[in-house]
């Protein structure tokens, strides 16, 4: 099924961001029952399986053009480089999700959603420090706004760091590094195939981490693994994350992105942390004070300004951006390739 209407595509991406925002609450319930790495092992293993049907369909479409591109077969990257790239990128993705999910044990869902949004302005900064790519004044300003927002959201009058907020912030840094490396090394591979390999890698890394925790008796639980998997919150979170937040989101991205202007994509994806807070307020009764709201607003402003920073106040002219949806990182950023 292919989306051909830009209005439908717009609302489809809004739905994806709603799914991702509510997903923070769903996962938060699950990790109260199951250890983080164990949960992520099941979550990403099932997600890889959920993407396989899309991969099979895409392979069939590619097969129709085999004869046309057969003369370029010798330029294909090797399986070895494909796996090295996939598992290398998967390691960054594993660290991002592990830190984010672990941080959720110690901080609010609302904070998790907004702090994760820091990865958007961080992407060009990582490109600058690693590859000396040009960074505009708008990006520097967006980082400043986001950092001030992070301070107000997480510290405020308390003048102390919350360990959960710190973990989520490092997770956002890993997401930003993953997006940067994906843009630099992932372009020569088929996107869906590389995504499946990365999900498999995250599942394997999570399994190894869970096994290590079990060996050092750090993963002791009051219930057995079978009892945990019988818990409705755990099963719902695994299915939700794998089918809706991964497979459905990937299909929505590939079907919708080409129909929507880049600046609109940036605006749509700024809704994810807002949806996360609304869901947390409704289901978990979470609230934020005045400074929290100011901090969250500054982070959102930093996200948007890093994408739309060259708009002119007079005629409201937007620069041409290359905003791309990064489904595995659950965000949309502008990346220089």
GINOR-V978230 format. One record per residue. RES is the residue in one small letter. SS is DSSP state (hx for helix, st for strand, lp for the rest). PSI is psi in degrees with one decimal (NA if undefined). BURIAL is b if it has 16 or more other C-alpha atoms within 10 Angstrom, else e. Layout:
res & ss & psi & burial
RES & SS & PSI & BURIAL
RES & SS & PSI & BURIAL
//
This chain:
res & ss & psi & burial
x & lp & 128.6 & e
x & lp & 132.6 & e
x & lp & 129.7 & b
x & lp & -7.9 & e
x & lp & 128.3 & e
x & hx & -31.5 & e
x & hx & -44.4 & e
x & hx & -42.4 & e
x & hx & -40.9 & b
x & hx & -51.8 & b
x & hx & -26.1 & e
x & hx & -41.4 & b
x & hx & -33.2 & b
x & hx & -42.0 & b
x & hx & -41.1 & b
x & hx & -43.9 & b
x & hx & -32.1 & b
x & hx & -43.3 & b
x & hx & -46.1 & b
x & hx & -39.7 & b
x & hx & -48.4 & b
x & hx & -28.6 & b
x & hx & -29.7 & b
x & hx & -40.9 & b
x & hx & -43.1 & b
x & hx & -46.1 & b
x & hx & -38.1 & b
x & hx & -38.7 & b
x & hx & -39.1 & b
x & hx & -40.0 & b
x & lp & -2.8 & b
x & lp & -19.3 & e
x & lp & -42.2 & b
x & lp & 142.3 & b
x & lp & 148.6 & b
x & hx & -52.9 & b
x & hx & -34.6 & b
x & hx & -44.7 & b
x & hx & -45.4 & b
x & hx & -31.6 & b
x & hx & -46.6 & b
x & hx & -42.1 & b
x & hx & -48.4 & b
x & hx & -24.2 & b
x & hx & -46.0 & b
x & hx & -35.3 & b
x & hx & -41.3 & b
x & hx & -43.2 & b
x & hx & -36.4 & b
x & hx & -28.2 & b
x & hx & -14.9 & b
x & hx & -42.7 & b
x & hx & -39.3 & e
x & hx & -37.0 & b
x & hx & -41.5 & b
x & hx & -43.4 & e
x & hx & -42.8 & e
x & hx & -35.6 & e
x & hx & -36.6 & e
x & hx & -38.5 & e
x & hx & -39.5 & e
x & hx & -32.3 & e
x & hx & -25.9 & e
x & lp & -24.4 & e
x & lp & 16.0 & e
x & hx & -46.2 & e
x & hx & -36.2 & e
x & hx & -33.5 & e
x & hx & 7.9 & e
x & hx & -30.2 & e
x & hx & -13.1 & e
x & hx & 9.0 & e
x & hx & -34.6 & e
x & hx & -8.6 & e
x & hx & -1.4 & e
x & lp & 141.3 & e
x & lp & 154.5 & e
x & lp & 160.1 & e
x & hx & -36.8 & e
x & hx & -48.2 & e
x & hx & -33.8 & e
x & hx & -46.5 & b
x & hx & -39.6 & e
x & hx & -44.8 & e
x & hx & -45.7 & b
x & hx & -44.5 & b
x & hx & -27.6 & b
x & hx & -46.8 & b
x & hx & -36.2 & b
x & hx & -31.2 & b
x & hx & -42.8 & b
x & hx & -39.9 & b
x & hx & -41.5 & b
x & hx & -46.9 & b
x & hx & -40.9 & b
x & hx & -49.5 & b
x & hx & -35.4 & b
x & hx & -47.0 & b
x & hx & -42.3 & b
x & hx & -48.8 & b
x & hx & -39.2 & b
x & hx & -38.5 & b
x & hx & -29.9 & b
x & lp & -20.3 & b
x & lp & -22.2 & b
x & lp & -3.6 & b
x & lp & 175.9 & b
x & lp & 159.2 & b
x & hx & -38.6 & b
x & hx & -48.9 & b
x & hx & -40.8 & b
x & hx & -45.5 & b
x & hx & -46.9 & b
x & hx & -41.0 & b
x & hx & -36.5 & b
x & hx & -30.6 & b
x & lp & -13.1 & b
x & lp & -23.2 & b
x & hx & -25.0 & b
x & hx & -56.2 & b
x & hx & -18.4 & b
x & hx & -26.4 & b
x & hx & -54.7 & b
x & hx & -27.7 & b
x & hx & -41.0 & b
x & hx & -40.1 & b
x & hx & -36.2 & b
x & hx & -46.5 & e
x & hx & -32.4 & e
x & hx & -40.0 & e
x & hx & 7.2 & e
x & lp & 34.9 & e
x & lp & 151.7 & e
x & lp & 134.5 & e
x & lp & 125.2 & e
x & lp & 163.6 & e
x & hx & -34.2 & e
x & hx & -38.7 & b
x & hx & -43.6 & b
x & hx & -41.0 & b
x & hx & -39.6 & b
x & hx & -38.2 & b
x & hx & -40.6 & b
x & hx & -45.3 & b
x & hx & -43.9 & b
x & hx & -38.9 & b
x & hx & -43.7 & b
x & hx & -42.4 & b
x & hx & -41.1 & b
x & hx & -42.0 & b
x & hx & -49.6 & b
x & hx & -36.1 & b
x & hx & -38.9 & b
x & hx & -28.9 & b
x & lp & -58.8 & b
x & lp & -128.9 & b
x & lp & -11.2 & e
x & lp & -29.4 & e
x & lp & 36.3 & e
x & lp & 148.5 & e
x & lp & 139.1 & e
x & lp & 128.5 & e
x & hx & -34.8 & e
x & hx & -42.5 & b
x & hx & -39.3 & b
x & hx & -44.1 & b
x & hx & -44.2 & b
x & hx & -38.5 & b
x & hx & -41.9 & b
x & hx & -32.7 & b
x & hx & -41.6 & b
x & hx & -37.0 & b
x & hx & -40.5 & b
x & hx & -39.3 & b
x & hx & -45.2 & b
x & hx & -41.1 & b
x & hx & -39.6 & b
x & hx & -44.7 & b
x & hx & -42.6 & b
x & hx & -46.0 & b
x & hx & -35.4 & b
x & hx & -42.1 & b
x & hx & -32.9 & e
x & hx & -38.2 & e
x & hx & -16.4 & e
x & lp & -9.9 & b
x & lp & -23.7 & e
x & lp & 1.3 & e
x & lp & 156.8 & b
x & lp & 128.8 & e
x & hx & -47.0 & e
x & hx & -42.3 & b
x & hx & -42.8 & b
x & hx & -36.0 & b
x & hx & -43.1 & b
x & hx & -45.4 & b
x & hx & -39.9 & b
x & hx & -39.9 & b
x & hx & -40.6 & b
x & hx & -41.4 & b
x & hx & -44.7 & b
x & hx & -41.4 & b
x & hx & -42.7 & b
x & hx & -45.5 & b
x & hx & -40.9 & b
x & hx & -38.5 & b
x & hx & -44.1 & b
x & hx & -40.5 & e
x & hx & -40.6 & b
x & hx & -39.7 & b
x & hx & -39.9 & b
x & hx & -43.4 & e
x & hx & -37.7 & b
x & hx & -39.9 & e
x & hx & -41.1 & e
x & lp & 13.5 & e
x & lp & 29.4 & e
x & lp & -3.2 & e
x & lp & 29.6 & b
x & lp & 131.9 & e
x & lp & 156.2 & e
x & lp & -19.9 & e
x & lp & 158.4 & e
x & lp & 166.8 & e
x & hx & -39.6 & e
x & hx & -39.8 & e
x & hx & -37.5 & e
x & hx & -42.9 & b
x & hx & -15.8 & b
x & lp & -8.8 & e
x & lp & 130.6 & e
x & hx & -34.9 & e
x & hx & -39.7 & b
x & hx & -48.2 & b
x & hx & -41.9 & b
x & hx & -40.5 & b
x & hx & -40.6 & b
x & hx & -47.4 & b
x & hx & -42.9 & b
x & hx & -49.4 & b
x & hx & -40.0 & b
x & hx & -47.6 & b
x & hx & -50.9 & b
x & hx & -51.9 & b
x & hx & -16.3 & b
x & hx & -69.5 & b
x & hx & -51.7 & b
x & hx & -41.4 & b
x & hx & -38.1 & b
x & hx & -44.6 & b
x & hx & -43.1 & b
x & hx & -40.3 & b
x & hx & -49.9 & b
x & hx & -27.4 & e
x & hx & -25.5 & b
x & hx & -31.1 & b
x & hx & -38.2 & b
x & hx & -13.7 & e
x & hx & -5.4 & b
x & lp & 137.9 & e
x & lp & 145.5 & e
x & hx & -40.7 & b
x & hx & -29.9 & b
x & hx & -35.1 & e
x & hx & -43.8 & b
x & hx & -41.9 & b
x & hx & -41.0 & b
x & hx & -44.0 & b
x & hx & -11.2 & b
x & lp & -10.8 & b
x & hx & -21.5 & b
x & hx & -52.9 & b
x & hx & -28.8 & b
x & hx & -44.4 & b
x & hx & -37.4 & b
x & hx & -43.0 & b
x & hx & -41.8 & b
x & hx & -43.9 & b
x & hx & -41.1 & b
x & hx & -37.8 & b
x & hx & -38.2 & b
x & hx & -46.5 & e
x & hx & -29.8 & e
x & hx & 0.3 & e
x & lp & 33.0 & e
x & lp & 143.3 & e
x & lp & 157.0 & e
x & lp & 140.5 & b
x & lp & -176.1 & e
x & hx & -46.3 & e
x & hx & -34.5 & b
x & hx & -43.5 & b
x & hx & -39.7 & e
x & hx & -44.6 & b
x & hx & -44.6 & b
x & hx & -41.0 & b
x & hx & -38.5 & b
x & hx & -36.0 & b
x & hx & -44.1 & b
x & hx & -42.4 & b
x & hx & -40.6 & b
x & hx & -39.6 & b
x & hx & -48.4 & b
x & hx & -39.7 & b
x & hx & -29.1 & b
x & hx & -24.2 & b
x & hx & -37.7 & b
x & hx & 30.4 & b
x & lp & -21.3 & b
x & lp & 18.5 & b
x & lp & 145.8 & e
x & lp & 130.5 & e
x & lp & -28.6 & e
x & lp & -69.8 & e
x & lp & 4.2 & e
x & lp & 54.6 & e
x & lp & 127.7 & e
x & lp & 140.4 & e
x & lp & 159.9 & e
x & lp & 120.2 & e
x & lp & 165.6 & b
x & lp & 57.3 & b
x & st & 125.6 & b
x & st & 142.3 & b
x & st & 128.9 & b
x & st & 90.4 & b
x & lp & -40.9 & b
x & lp & -31.9 & b
x & lp & -3.7 & b
x & lp & 51.5 & b
x & st & 178.2 & b
x & st & 125.1 & b
x & st & 165.0 & b
x & st & 120.8 & b
x & lp & 131.1 & b
x & lp & 119.1 & e
x & lp & NA & e
//
